[in-house]
Amino acid sequence: MTLHQLLQKISEGQAINFTQLLHKLPKNVDWQSCFSAELVTKNRYKVKVLNQGAFNELLQSSMPATSREAAANHLLQSTHDLKCDSAFMLCIPNVKISELSSLTDIHCLYSMGEHLTFTYKPANAAILIENQDCFFHWQRTLRHFDFASDSPNLDIYFSAGKQVLNSKFAELWPQYNEVYCVFDYDLEGLKIYQSLVTHNTNIFHYLVPKAYDLNWFKLVPKRMQDLSEAIRLADSLCLPSLADYFRRSKRFMEQEALLL
């Protein structure tokens, strides 16, 4: 709960967690001259305002910023508290994937407001590569996957982890008939894919290498619960071979292993 929400509850006569309020108050506020508190239930206090003028000023100044520009000039917030108003993804457009041709051109898909700006004409299909090095070495990355020799040209995007889930990219997906996802082979990579599938259509496909190497699975999960959840999620997303490698290795695989 934010400071502003806590103060609003006080103004409405509701009991609050007073310790939480003290933690969120600015250091220069002398709370003892502004409030008195009476315990009414466990961890809940009825707070009386002692200085209405100071309270009103604090209530006003605690209103959350609605933009990063406003946050930069806010006494109680910073730009880290809000998402960027803009969004972008790097794209290598119109690649003949079966030829694995050399990198020639990088474009930027971006949004400074409600709509995306394209500096290229989208192809019929796209590939999302999660990690930066794998994107810039896309030829070495994509050699591990099967693509038909007559596959159409594709646009290759650097999807940058969870950034691809930014709502500003929602109008990108209808441009394509198919979108292939090359993500980390771990719980987070599967969660990103699941979010794309859940909030969009069945155009998304999670790519797995045509030939796995068990030695690629080196990353120890932070919790065994993460491994169990990844196995369950891989099975539910119809990725049985990946679930099997999770079970056998008890490890995750970072995408950069494809560059070896």
N, C-alpha and C positions, 0 to 999 in steps of 0.2 A: 504494500500500500504506500502511495506517495505521501509526501508531507502535505500537499494540498488536499488530498482526500482525508487525511487525518484531521486537518483543521476544519474542513467542511463538516465532518461528523461532530466535532466539538460545537460548532455553531448551531447544529441541529439538535444538540442536547444528548447525543448518543455516547455511550461508554466506549472507550478506546484502550488500546495497549499503550500505556503511558511511557513505558520504557522505549518502545519503538518511536514514539514522538520525540523523546529526548535525543535519541540517536540521530534523527533526521534534522533536527533543528540546526541552523547555522551556529558556528562556534561563538559568534559575537552576540547572540541573543541570551539575555539574562532571564531564563525561564521562570525563576522564582518570583520575579516582578510581574510576570505576565499570567501565570497560571497557578492554581492550587488544585490538587487532585485527591479524590476520595475513592478508596477501593470499594467496589460494589460486588464483583464476583472475581473468580480467579483470573488474574492477569488483565482485568478490565477495570478501568477507572472512570468515574464521572469527573470531568474537568471543568473548573470554573474559570472564566476569563476575568483577570484582575485589571488589565489595562486594555480597554476596548480599542483605543486608537492604535496601539502597537500591534494588537491582534489583527485588525483590519489591514494594516500595512503588510504584515507577514502573510496574510491570506492572499493578498493581491500579488505580492512578489513571488509566491510559490506556484502561481498558475503555470502549468507546463507550456513550454515553447512549442510552437506548431511548425517550425522550420529550423534548419541548421543555422541560418543567418540569425534568427531570433535567439537560438541557444547560445551563440557566440557572445551575445551581449546580456545573457541571463545571469543573475546573481547566484542561482542555485542549480543551474544545469550547465552542461557543456555539449559540444557538437557530438560527443561520443554517445549521448543519450538518444540520438535520433538517427534514423536511416538517411542516407544521402538522397537528395531530391533527384539526382541523375543516376543513370545506370548504363553500363556498356559491356559488350563482349567483343573480343577480337575474333575475326573470321578470315579464313583462307577460302575464298569462294570458287565455285565452279571447277572442282578438282576431279580429274579422271582417276578414280581410285585404283583401277586395275593396272594403271601405268606407274603409280607411285612416283609421279614426277617431282622434280625438285621444287622447293619453296620459291615462289616468284612474287607473290603479292599478298599483303595483309590489309584487310579493311576493318573498319570499326562500326559495329552496330551500336547505336546509342539512343538514349531517351533523355531529353532535358525537361520533359513535361509529361503529358499523358500518352503521347504516341511515339513509336519507334521511328528512327531515321535510318534508312538503308542507303549505303553508298555503293551498292551492287544489286543485281537482280538475283533473288534467291533461286537456287536450284530446286529440283523436285524432292531431294532428300538431304539430310544433314547428319553429321557426326558430332557428338559432344565429347570432348576430351577434358577430363577433370583437372589434370595437373599441368603446370606450365612447361616443364622440360619435355614432357610427352607431346604436348601440343607443338612446340617448335621443332621437335624431332618426330613429326607425325609419320614420316615414311617408315622409320624403324619401329614405331609403335604399332602401326596398322598392318605390318607384315605378318603379325601373329593371328590375324583374323581372316576368315574366308569371305571373299567377295567375288561374285560372278564376273567372268571376263567381260560380259556385256553390261555390267552394272552402270547405271546412269551417273552423270556427274553429281558430286555432292559438295555441300558447304561444310567446312570443318571449323568448329568453334572451340575456343578455350573457355570452358564453362566454369572454371574457378570454384570448385567445391559447391557450397550451398548458394553461391551468388546466382546460379542458374535458376533458383527458385523465386527470384525477385518477381513480384507481380507485374512489373513493367514489361517483362518478356512474354506476357500472356498472349499478345497478338502476334508473336513470332511463330508459334507452333502451327497455326492454321495455314501457314505458307507451305508446309511440307506434307508429303504423303507418308514419309517414314523418317524417324529420327533414331539414330543408333547411339547408345550410351556406352562410352568407354570410361568407367569409373574405377576407383579403388575397390579391391575385392575384400571389403570389410563391412562392418555393420553400418557405418555412416554412408558408404557408397550405395548400399542397398536401400537405405532410408531415403536418400535423395531420389533414387529411381522410383521408389514407391510413391513419393510425393508427386512426381511428374505424372505417373500413370493414374494416380487417384484424381488429380485435379484437371486432367486433360483427357485425351482419347487413347485408343489402342495403337497409336502410331509409334509409340516408344518401344525400343528393344534394347535389352541389356546384353551387351556382347561379352562373350567369354572366349579365351584363346582357343584356336583349333587344336592345339596340343599343349596341355598343362605340363608344368614341371613342378613337382612337389617341393623342390628346393627354393622355389619362388616364394613360398609361404613361410616368412621369417618373423613377421610382426606378432609379438605376443599380445593378446588382448589385455586391456587394463583390468577387466574383470571377467571371470569365467561366465558370468551371466551374459556378457556381451557376445561371447562365442555361441552360447545356447540360442540367444535371440537371433543371431545372424544365420544359424543353421535353419531355424524355424522360418525366418523370413525368406531365405533362398528357396526353401521347399515350397512356400506359399506363392512365390513369384515364378514357379516353374523353372528353376535353375538347379536341377538335381545334381549335376556334375560339380557345381560350385559347393553345394551343401556337403557333398561327399569329401571334397578336399578339405573343407573346414573340419569335418569329423576326423579325417586321417591325420592331418597335420597339427590340429589344435592351435592353428595360427591363422593370421590374416595375411593378405598379399598386397603390398604397395604397388601402385601402377608403374612406378619407375623400374620395376624388375623387368618389364617388357623391353627396356632399352639395352639389356645385357646381351 
